Amino acid sequence: MVKKATTQDRKIFVLDTSVILYDHYSIMNFAEHDVVIPITVLEELDQFKKGNDTKNFEAREFIRLLDRLAKDQMIQHWTPLNGKTKGAFKVMMNPENALNANEIFGEEKNDHKILNAALSLRQTEKKRKVILVSKDINLRLKAKSLDIPAEDYETGKIKNITEIENTGKEIIENVSPEVINTLYEKGNLDAEQVFGKRRKSLPANNTYYILKGATPNASILAFYHATENSFEKISKSKAYNISPKNAEQAFALHAIMDPKIKLVSIQGVAGTGKTLLALAGALEQRSNFKQIFLARPIVPLSNKDIGYLPGDIKSKLNPYMEPLWDNLKFIQNQYKEHDKEYQRISDMVNQEKLVIQPLAYIRGRSLSNIFFIVDEAQNLTPHEVKTIISRAGENTKIIFTGDVFQIDTPYLDSQSNGLSYLIDRVRTHPLYAHVKLEKGERSELANLANELL
């Protein structure tokens, strides 16, 4: 029989605004422990409730959730959270403490008011452990300087980033010449003929393989179809005159072009060709889809909303979307101006068959017959990635590209961003494939920067 936690056993978690903007349901994810929301957090959320970005949605949803939980009760008193295994919550007004974070740090800030709430609880709840939860690293450091335990919000974070690094590609050594020759000739082969006694159980996920024979020149690129339990030969075929330059690029282009795979993630540092391959593959398949959508998260200067910029939505977005246009222009320049392929790209843009789509306007839509490329997906939250995928209708394919170690959003890291979350959660699904691009192909100069600087 499990002993029920007493009040003294239950911890008190003080939530920062950054946690709620990351996950409006976070208040429900602290098991039997109690949760405190400083009134300053509600005041900050009030500033975020208007707008179309995910943070605005999270702010609105949290306020509604709090209203449902409180019902007719006074929220400055402990109110039970729904569920027998849950604790309680309350909103804490601005306290008066012997210690004042505003005075200690020499500046009056909302962050310091949140620290004051934790300091006050430590005085009034001396027998209980008080922990500040924030996705703001600097706030956590300030809390620790005041001897307040501080933690990141762990829900949704992947535990082992190295597992993601090793996902998508495997190498099998000493494959028999008969297997390699048969796969070359037939184009596909039953998986058990390849694996033999090498492994006790067959893999559950779509995976790309380099099959190497006993001699240096005996090798073949292959794809394992999880649903068919078979290997398929991978050829380095072109897409809209863009040729893969290495094995990993061939894998990525195969995943982009395979109609059986509806969801693809491509991880790699700058210059490995992620966006270029996704765009080329989309253009090659243009007749299979009604539209091609291109999108990337907007991470404005100083994290200000783009609303402060002059002009309409198109002129506001253009500076952030230039990398997508650069890749599109590179593909177009593979042809001469009088070639029909060159003109076709211009026509697709003019006729809105190829559209730069703000992610903020995806919510609530149903996207059917769309080839959707989401660039820089590491700057999305897990909730944003889920929102995008949940919009997919019939005959829609989604490609997420990015580098999980190149985060531009202040409250995300390699373990909590949407791209890492996606790779970790869906890597065994038969509709999904992941490829990691390892070699920079932009230029020798770009490779120098990635390798030596």
C-alpha positions in Angstrom: 0.0 0.0 0.0 1.4 3.4 -1.0 1.6 5.9 1.8 -0.3 9.1 1.0 1.9 12.2 1.0 1.4 14.5 4.0 1.2 18.3 3.6 4.9 18.5 4.8 6.0 16.0 2.2 4.4 18.0 -0.6 6.7 20.6 -2.2 5.6 24.1 -3.3 6.5 25.0 -6.8 6.5 28.8 -7.7 5.9 29.2 -11.5 7.4 31.9 -13.6 5.6 33.5 -16.6 8.0 31.7 -19.0 6.8 28.3 -17.9 3.1 29.2 -18.6 3.9 30.7 -22.0 5.7 27.5 -22.8 2.9 25.2 -21.6 -0.4 26.6 -20.4 -1.2 23.2 -18.8 2.0 23.2 -16.7 0.1 23.9 -13.5 -1.3 20.3 -13.8 2.0 18.6 -14.2 3.4 18.7 -10.6 1.9 15.5 -9.3 0.7 15.7 -5.7 2.7 18.9 -5.0 1.3 22.4 -4.7 1.7 25.3 -7.1 1.9 29.0 -6.5 1.3 31.7 -9.2 2.6 35.1 -8.1 0.2 37.9 -9.0 3.0 39.4 -11.0 2.8 36.4 -13.4 -0.9 37.1 -14.0 -0.1 40.8 -14.7 2.5 39.7 -17.2 0.1 37.3 -18.9 -2.4 40.1 -19.3 0.1 41.8 -21.6 0.4 38.6 -23.7 -3.3 37.7 -24.1 -3.8 39.6 -27.4 -2.2 38.4 -30.6 -1.9 35.3 -32.9 1.4 33.9 -31.7 1.6 30.7 -29.7 2.6 32.7 -26.6 -0.7 34.6 -26.9 -2.7 31.4 -27.2 -0.9 29.9 -24.1 -1.6 33.1 -22.1 -5.3 33.0 -23.0 -5.6 29.3 -22.3 -4.0 29.5 -18.9 -6.2 32.3 -17.8 -9.3 30.3 -18.9 -7.9 27.2 -17.1 -7.4 29.2 -13.9 -10.9 30.5 -14.1 -12.3 27.0 -14.5 -10.3 25.6 -11.6 -11.1 28.5 -9.2 -14.9 28.5 -9.9 -16.4 30.7 -7.2 -13.5 30.4 -4.8 -11.0 33.1 -3.8 -7.8 32.2 -5.7 -5.5 33.7 -3.1 -6.4 30.7 -0.9 -5.4 27.1 -1.6 -7.7 25.6 -4.3 -7.6 21.9 -5.2 -6.4 21.0 -8.7 -8.7 18.5 -10.5 -7.8 14.9 -9.8 -7.2 12.7 -6.8 -3.4 12.6 -7.3 -3.1 16.4 -7.7 -2.2 19.0 -5.1 -3.6 22.6 -4.8 -2.8 26.0 -6.2 -3.1 29.6 -5.2 -2.3 33.1 -6.6 0.0 35.0 -4.2 -0.3 38.7 -3.8 2.8 40.9 -3.6 4.3 40.0 -0.2 6.4 42.0 2.3 9.6 40.3 3.3 12.6 40.8 5.5 14.6 40.1 2.3 13.6 42.1 -0.7 15.0 41.1 -4.1 14.4 44.5 -5.6 16.7 46.0 -2.9 19.3 43.2 -3.1 19.7 43.5 -6.9 19.2 47.3 -6.9 16.4 47.4 -9.4 12.6 47.0 -9.3 11.6 44.3 -11.8 8.9 41.8 -12.3 11.4 39.0 -12.0 12.4 40.3 -8.5 8.7 40.4 -7.5 8.5 36.7 -8.4 11.6 36.0 -6.3 10.0 37.9 -3.4 7.0 35.5 -3.6 9.4 32.6 -3.2 11.2 34.3 -0.4 7.9 34.9 1.4 6.8 31.3 1.1 10.1 30.2 2.5 9.4 32.2 5.6 5.7 31.2 6.0 6.1 27.5 5.0 9.2 26.7 6.9 8.6 23.0 7.0 8.1 22.6 3.3 10.5 22.9 0.4 9.9 25.9 -1.9 11.2 25.6 -5.5 11.1 28.2 -8.2 10.4 26.8 -11.7 11.4 29.0 -14.6 12.7 28.6 -18.2 14.6 31.8 -17.7 18.2 30.7 -16.9 19.1 34.2 -15.5 16.1 34.1 -13.1 17.1 30.7 -11.9 20.7 31.9 -11.2 19.3 34.9 -9.2 17.1 32.5 -7.2 20.0 30.3 -6.4 22.0 33.4 -5.2 19.2 33.9 -2.7 19.4 30.3 -1.6 16.1 29.5 -3.3 16.2 26.1 -5.1 15.4 26.7 -8.8 14.6 24.3 -11.6 13.8 24.3 -15.3 10.3 23.0 -16.3 11.1 19.4 -17.2 7.8 18.2 -18.8 8.3 17.7 -22.5 12.1 17.7 -22.3 13.8 14.8 -23.8 16.1 12.9 -21.4 19.0 11.9 -23.7 20.0 14.2 -26.6 22.6 11.7 -27.8 19.8 9.3 -28.8 18.5 11.9 -31.2 22.0 12.4 -32.6 22.2 8.7 -33.5 18.7 8.4 -35.0 18.0 7.8 -38.6 21.1 6.1 -40.0 22.9 2.9 -39.4 26.0 1.2 -40.9 26.1 -2.6 -41.3 29.6 -4.0 -42.0 30.6 -7.2 -43.8 27.4 -7.7 -45.7 27.6 -10.6 -48.1 28.3 -9.8 -51.8 25.1 -11.8 -52.8 22.9 -9.5 -50.7 24.5 -6.3 -52.1 24.3 -7.6 -55.7 20.6 -8.7 -55.3 19.6 -5.4 -53.9 21.4 -3.6 -56.7 19.6 -5.7 -59.3 16.1 -6.1 -57.9 15.9 -2.7 -56.0 14.4 -4.3 -52.9 15.0 -7.2 -50.6 13.4 -8.9 -47.6 14.9 -7.5 -44.4 15.7 -10.9 -42.9 18.0 -11.6 -45.9 20.0 -8.5 -44.9 20.0 -8.8 -41.2 20.4 -12.6 -40.9 21.5 -13.4 -37.4 22.9 -9.9 -36.8 20.0 -8.9 -34.6 17.4 -10.7 -32.5 14.5 -8.4 -33.4 13.7 -6.3 -36.4 13.8 -2.5 -36.1 10.4 -0.8 -35.5 11.2 2.4 -37.3 12.0 3.6 -40.9 15.8 3.8 -41.0 18.5 4.5 -43.6 21.4 2.2 -43.9 24.8 2.0 -45.5 25.4 -1.6 -46.3 29.2 -2.3 -46.6 30.7 -5.5 -48.0 34.0 -7.1 -47.3 35.8 -5.1 -50.0 36.1 -1.2 -49.9 34.1 -0.7 -53.1 31.3 -3.1 -52.2 28.6 -0.9 -50.6 25.0 0.3 -51.2 22.7 2.8 -49.7 19.4 1.4 -48.6 16.1 2.3 -46.7 14.4 -0.1 -44.3 10.6 0.1 -44.7 9.2 -0.7 -41.2 5.7 -1.6 -42.4 6.9 -3.8 -45.3 9.9 -5.3 -43.4 12.0 -4.8 -46.5 15.0 -2.9 -47.8 14.9 -0.5 -50.8 17.9 0.6 -52.8 18.6 4.3 -52.6 19.8 6.1 -55.7 21.3 9.6 -55.9 18.6 10.9 -58.1 18.0 14.6 -58.9 15.1 16.8 -57.7 14.5 19.9 -59.8 18.1 19.7 -61.0 19.5 19.5 -57.4 21.7 16.4 -56.9 22.5 15.0 -53.5 26.3 15.4 -52.8 26.7 12.7 -50.1 24.9 9.6 -48.7 23.0 11.6 -46.1 21.6 14.1 -48.6 20.5 11.1 -50.7 18.7 9.8 -47.7 17.0 13.1 -47.0 15.9 13.5 -50.6 14.5 10.0 -50.6 12.4 10.7 -47.4 11.2 14.0 -49.0 10.2 12.2 -52.2 8.7 9.0 -50.7 4.8 9.3 -50.8 4.5 6.7 -48.0 6.4 9.0 -45.6 4.1 11.8 -44.5 6.3 13.4 -41.8 10.1 14.1 -42.1 12.6 15.8 -39.9 16.0 16.8 -41.2 18.7 17.8 -38.6 22.0 19.4 -39.5 24.2 22.4 -39.0 24.1 25.4 -41.3 25.2 24.7 -44.9 24.3 21.0 -45.0 21.5 21.6 -47.5 18.4 20.9 -45.3 16.2 23.7 -46.7 17.5 23.4 -50.3 16.7 19.7 -50.5 13.3 20.2 -49.0 12.5 22.9 -51.5 13.8 21.0 -54.5 11.9 17.9 -53.5 8.7 19.9 -53.1 9.1 21.5 -56.5 9.7 18.1 -58.1 6.4 16.9 -56.6 4.4 20.1 -57.3 1.8 18.2 -59.4 1.0 16.0 -56.4 0.0 18.9 -54.2 -2.3 21.9 -54.4 0.2 24.3 -52.8 3.7 24.4 -51.3 3.9 26.2 -48.0 7.2 27.6 -46.7 7.4 28.8 -43.1 10.0 29.5 -40.4 9.6 30.8 -36.8 10.0 34.5 -36.4 12.6 35.3 -33.7 12.6 39.2 -33.8 15.3 41.4 -32.5 15.1 41.7 -28.6 12.2 39.3 -28.8 9.8 42.1 -29.6 6.6 41.2 -31.5 6.8 42.0 -35.2 3.7 44.2 -34.8 6.0 47.2 -34.0 7.5 47.0 -37.5 6.1 49.3 -40.2 4.1 47.9 -43.2 1.7 45.1 -43.9 2.3 41.5 -42.8 4.1 40.6 -46.1 6.6 43.5 -45.7 7.1 42.6 -42.0 7.8 38.9 -42.7 10.1 39.4 -45.7 13.3 40.1 -43.7 12.8 36.9 -41.7 12.0 34.8 -44.8 15.0 35.9 -46.9 16.8 32.5 -46.4 13.9 30.7 -47.9 13.9 33.1 -50.9 17.7 32.6 -51.2 17.3 28.8 -51.5 14.4 29.2 -54.0 16.6 31.5 -56.2 19.5 29.1 -56.1 17.2 26.3 -57.4 15.8 28.6 -60.1 19.3 29.6 -61.2 20.0 26.0 -62.0 18.2 26.8 -65.2 18.5 29.6 -67.8 15.9 32.4 -67.8 14.2 31.1 -70.9 13.9 27.6 -69.6 10.3 26.5 -68.7 11.5 25.3 -65.3 12.9 28.7 -64.5 9.6 30.4 -65.4 7.5 27.8 -63.6 9.0 28.9 -60.2 8.1 32.5 -60.9 4.6 31.5 -62.0 4.1 29.4 -58.8 5.0 32.4 -56.6 2.8 34.8 -58.6 -0.1 32.4 -58.6 0.3 31.5 -54.9 1.0 27.9 -55.6 4.2 28.5 -53.6 3.5 30.6 -50.5 5.5 32.0 -47.6 3.1 31.2 -44.7 3.2 32.8 -41.3 3.0 30.1 -38.6 0.9 32.3 -36.4 -2.0 31.9 -38.9 -1.9 28.1 -39.0 -4.0 27.5 -35.9 -7.6 26.5 -36.6 -6.9 25.7 -40.3 -7.2 22.4 -42.1 -4.4 21.9 -44.5 -5.2 19.4 -47.3 -3.1 18.7 -50.4 -0.3 20.8 -49.0 3.5 20.2 -49.1 4.5 22.1 -45.9 8.2 22.9 -45.2 8.9 24.3 -41.7 12.5 25.7 -41.5 14.4 26.4 -38.3 12.0 24.1 -36.4 14.4 24.1 -33.4 13.0 27.6 -32.5 9.5 26.1 -32.1 8.0 24.8 -28.8 6.7 21.2 -28.6 3.2 22.6 -28.5 3.8 24.6 -31.7 5.1 21.5 -33.5 2.0 19.5 -32.4 -0.3 22.4 -33.5 1.3 22.4 -37.0 1.0 18.6 -37.5 -2.5 18.5 -36.1 -3.6 20.8 -39.0 -2.6 18.2 -41.6 -5.5 17.1 -43.8 -5.6 14.5 -46.5 -2.6 14.2 -48.8 -0.5 16.6 -46.8 3.2 16.1 -46.2 5.3 18.1 -43.6 9.0 18.5 -43.5 10.7 20.0 -40.4 14.3 21.2 -40.8 16.7 22.6 -38.3 19.7 22.2 -35.9 18.7 21.3 -32.4 21.9 22.9 -31.1 21.4 26.3 -32.7 18.6 27.8 -30.6 17.7 31.5 -31.0 14.7 31.5 -28.6 15.6 32.4 -25.0 13.5 29.9 -23.2 14.3 26.8 -25.4 17.3 24.5 -25.4 18.5 21.4 -27.2 16.3 19.2 -25.0 13.1 21.2 -24.8 12.7 22.6 -28.4 10.0 21.3 -30.7 12.4 19.6 -33.2 14.1 17.5 -30.5 10.7 16.7 -29.1 9.4 15.6 -32.5 12.3 13.3 -33.2 12.1 11.7 -29.8 8.4 11.1 -29.7 7.6 9.9 -33.2 10.8 8.1 -34.3 9.2 4.7 -34.3 6.1 5.6 -36.3 5.8 4.1 -39.8 4.7 7.5 -41.3 7.8 9.2 -40.2 11.5 9.3 -41.2 14.4 11.3 -39.8 17.7 12.1 -41.4 20.8 13.8 -39.9 23.0 15.7 -42.4 26.6 15.7 -41.3 28.7 17.3 -44.0 28.5 20.9 -45.0 28.1 21.3 -48.7 27.6 25.1 -49.0 31.2 25.9 -49.7 34.8 25.2 -48.5 34.7 28.6 -46.7 31.4 27.7 -44.8 32.9 24.3 -43.8 35.9 26.1 -42.4 33.6 28.2 -40.2 31.7 25.1 -39.0 34.7 23.0 -38.3 37.3 25.5 -37.0 35.6 28.6 -35.6 
